[in-house]
Every structure is written in C-alpha cells, then in structure tokens.
C-alpha cells in the first residue's frame, strides 16, 4: 500500500520534471507504474536502513560509550619459589595488581553482542518509541514558536521544555530492560531544573553548528551558481571556500557539539534512580563528584565535572565511533545513488533521450534550462 502510494507520487514527480524540461509536450516520458513502484520501494528501503544505522550506531551506542566506566579487576599474582632464597626469609604481603577491563563499547560488534545478550535483536532499537515521540514534539512545538519568535529560538526552547523526555530516553538506553512503558519512566518535574541547563547548552550548540557553516557558505559565495565559474582559478577558489566551510564544521563538531552532548548525557545518567541497574558498567559517583541528595548534596553531577570525568581514551573512542558512522552513511548514500541510477536506466531503456530537454541531435549542443 505505502509503496504503491509513494510509487504514484514518484511517477507524477518524474513526469512533471520531464514535462518541464521538454518543449514539446508530446515528447514527455511516461514513467511506467512498475518503475515508479520500484523506485519508491528502493527509496523506502534505503530510508529505513539509513535510519536504523543512524539510531543504533549514531545515537544508542555512543550514549552507552559516554556513560560506561570500565570495571577494574584486582587479583593476586601467583607466587614463585626461588630455590636459592634463604630458608628463614621473612614473609611479605603479596602485591596486588589492578587490571582495567576492556570497555564493552570498545567496538560496535562487541556492543551489539552485549545488547543482544540483554534483550535480543530488539535491544538495538531500545528507546526508539520515546525517541520518535520526542522528535515529533520538538518539531511541532518549534514550528508553533517560530511563528512568534526568531527561527533559531523555537527549536532551542522546544528542546529545553522537553528536557525530561530526553532524560527518560537516556535512562531507558543505559539501563537494564524494564517492563514499564516509556511514558511511565519520565521523571517528575523536580528533575527538570537539574537538566534544563545542560539541555539548553546542547540545544544552542546544535543550532550554532548548523547555522554558522550555512552562513559562511552563503557569505563566501560557496553556494553560487556553477555557470559563474569561468576559469580554473574560479574553481580553485570555490574548492578553497568549500574546504574552509568543511573545516569550520568539523571543528564545531569536535569542540562544541561533542563536549556539549557528552556533558548532557552524563548529567542525565547521574540522575538514574538507585534501584535501576545500568546495562554497562557505570560509576554512579563519577569519581566522587556526585554527592547524594540524602546527605545534603544535589544528587547530580555538575556540567564541568561531567566533561572532566570523561577521560581522554573514551573521547578518542567516541570520535572514532562517530567517524565509523559517517563512513557507513557515506557508503549507504553511494550505494543508494548507484542503485537509483541503475534502476532509472533499466526503466527508461532506449527512451533515455526523452529525459533531456531540446531536440538536440548528435553533435548539437544540449542546453539545460
């Protein structure tokens, strides 16, 4: 049903595009129904696969990585007898060795295996219901606020207002399977003020990392029309502008987005109820930085301590994880592009000339409007 509907829409769009390019309406290419269904099904398939990769490898696993504290094992090494040692030697206390285990999130394969052991195949999509609800609510509230406020403020305010929903998602992701429905795991309003600050910082950082590169690309003329490139020097300037925008974007991700995200997730994790077990090893005290509310503390880690207690090795592993996700999505995009081109060639066949504007013949110049 869905494929047929999308196929019909794709066919209509294809026909409208071809009709716009053709001067003679009789030359408009009619996309067959089976071709439209094939293209629509392919689009749906790749959207689903890309979304699965983004959620599991781009959001769920990095969240576990941000909170995991590898356990250390203390053991006593075996003693060896020295035949030349004196008989009346004084016994000494054995030396204890402290060995830190390899993190569960050290690789995607190991993390997925751990998730499957905890909750089966569906565990790689844990928390997806509340995640979708949160995305829809943020978009809806931001859309309403954008009517009255500058467009940048809407998403920020909406994200902060729904900070508890994001908090519940983090708790669902990092904790053992729980029979409670997702809406029953949303914390009380008293916890909102504890996460509102880091949530606002992350929301601002996220908007800043999107708007600044777009602004630079516009101001530098990187988004200019290709026909404006008259010489190779112009092409070189365009490449330099594009590289500079890409470099700024990368710096924003590494030094703004990632620290803000890590800080938010670790603050959220520090509010995990004591009776709830975590799915990965997790130091709830964050090295003694969290003072329980029962003894007069806030019961939540500070933003600065949340980032400082995230050690360098974990930061490197997190950046590598995001790099792997980027490569996975890039490979999927290339495969999608090649597949679509091959399907269009299969559908169109010898009628491919009807897709191009004008009545150009061999040797004539083809003009694209």
Buried (B, 14 or more C-beta within 10 A) or exposed (E): EEBEEBBBEBBEEBBEBBEEBBEEEEBBBEBEEEBBBBBBBBBBEBEEEBEBBBBBBBBBBBBBBBBBBBBEEEEEEEEEEEEEEEEEEEEEEEEEEEEEEEBBBBBBEEBBEBBEEEBEEEBBBBBBBBBEBBEEBBEEBBEEBBEEEEEBBBBBBBBBBBBBBBBBBBBBBBBEEBEEEBEEBBBEEEBBEBBBBBBBBBBBBBBBBBEBBEEBBEEBEBEBEEEEBEEEEEEEBBEEBBEBBEEBBEEBBEEBBBBBBBBBBBBBBBBBEEEEEBBBBBBBEBEEBBBEEEEEEEBBBBBEBBBBBBEEEBBEBBEEBBEBBEEBBEEBEEEBEEBBEEBBEEBBEEEEEBBBBBEEEEEEEEEEE
